[in-house]
Amino acid sequence: MKALFTTFPAYGHLLPMLPLAQAAAAAGDEVVIAAPKDLHQAVDGLTTRVLGPSLPDILAENDRRSGEDVLGYRSDSSRLLDATVAMFTTTRADMAFDELCAIATDERPDVIVAEMWDYVAPLVARRLGIPWVTFVHSPATAIDAVLEGGMVKALEQRELTTPAPLATVQLWPDWLESERNAAPEEAELAIGATPYTTSAVVDIPAFDGERPVVLVTFGTVVDDVALLNSAVRGVLDAGADALVTTGFAAGPEAIEGIEADSDRVRAVPFAPIGQLLDRVQAVVAAGGSGTTLAALSRGLPLAFVPRIANQPQVASVVAGFGAGVVCDDPAKLTTTVEQLLAEPGLRAQARAASDLLARRPAPDAVWSALRDRIGVSGR
């Protein structure tokens, strides 16, 4: 059996889905990841196909069409909402549909597994008659229906009808939902949170002292170095050591004063989060769903500095569960980190979250269940 995995072209969309792809490969099935070239460095040992455009190309084209800059994702403007929906749906479809059709025609997969914000894969699945599975890694949002409407528009532009997914693989748990999840129960397969890692072990410098260590990570691409430095300073001023990821775009030299605090700061450009979490007692993050679930799966409380997209929602629901704290003002991060390390209730709830996540099926069991469904509905 062959599976084609597709994603909206950003690391945070791809990485949470990779444990399922790796489980499929471990089961002896053929796996192909279709993504822009720059994302291939995060794919460990799986076959890849280059699928454009890259995220910067989509943003540029979408901005040209709409006259709106959607990168911030936050606005009450209906024009900005329309532009954001178009970025994920009609704009990207115009740029990627033919190319993904060609890849799928060439690869002849038995199933397409698409992460939740890839609204091009369902179009291709309908055009070519291939079963389609959606992978849900983030909470439901109030604009999901609007995004679905954008996909319908892209379908209608190609004289296609709306396909129904064969199944929904649900990584984000219902006990962290603030919106109603509309997926039919019979089509939903829960999956446990497996922190992203690779077969290669990254050299992560160790600390010499006995202070607690806090992971500071704002994603694989850090575009706000000032915020990153504020978070590091907040951790140090709270009396902890800082293990920092600066992402693919920046480097350890981006951390201000790293030489002066060389015994208390360790910075790496990028490392799989699964190899970082065992070294820390807490996490400071923006609120990406992959980082959040990875930390909770290890029973680690989080301090959130949410910035874009659904990060405020993720931060809010985790704080509501009692396993995290939200800090909207970077200047107050020291107090937030002190709270993160001192309050036993936060750690207890993070451990409760870990226990709940551990009860969910492992990726290999989920892939086995998907194989059975694909076999029943197979072409």
Order of alpha helices (4+ residues) and beta strands (2+ residues): beta-alpha-alpha-beta-beta-alpha-alpha-alpha-beta-alpha-beta-alpha-beta-beta-beta-alpha-beta-beta-alpha-beta-alpha-beta-alpha-beta-alpha-alpha-alpha
